């Protein structure tokens, strides 16, 4: 059963009107609700497989890590957690497979995919339990996994969301398929249309969303809850 404190904190995130503040609360939650001393938060593009840093939090405060970018396919332990949508405890041997700039000196970490349904928004990593790995049990991992899923729902619901730009059903479908990482050819085959028609739908959707590229289009569609 999920801790009442975890549920109450998730409600706090959900009720926060601004997206950036939700991100701050999300990473701080690993320290304020769970018994950890450090946490990182990254977003993730299912289109490019790139993870981009957002925040690093510890007892001293919050630090932006937006300069960090990495193709997650090059980091097997994190890629496995995202691919399987499973919260994983990484021990020393697995931590060594992660570039030092992402680890912040940790000898172990819990990797938490932030996902809603088929859509992975990002991932978090947390470490610094007072009892080390010995203090991490299945109940704690289950609570953290639940937290990751509920946070994803909160992050895709933005009180400041602008009015839906009235995308067509086909435009919404191509954006959804882009978020799943499908290629133009795969979309054309599954939708029963030609590849250049898929490209036209994408261009039209990006124009309506007022963004410059596909990655931005998917991110904006997620933010506006046009896709999930």
Beta strands, then each sheet from edge to edge (+ up, - down):
strand 1: 38-44
strand 2: 50-58
strand 3: 61-64
strand 4: 69-71
strand 5: 88-90
strand 6: 109-116
strand 7: 119-127
sheet 1: 3+ 2- 1+ 7- 6+ 5-
sheet 2: 3+ 2- 4+
end
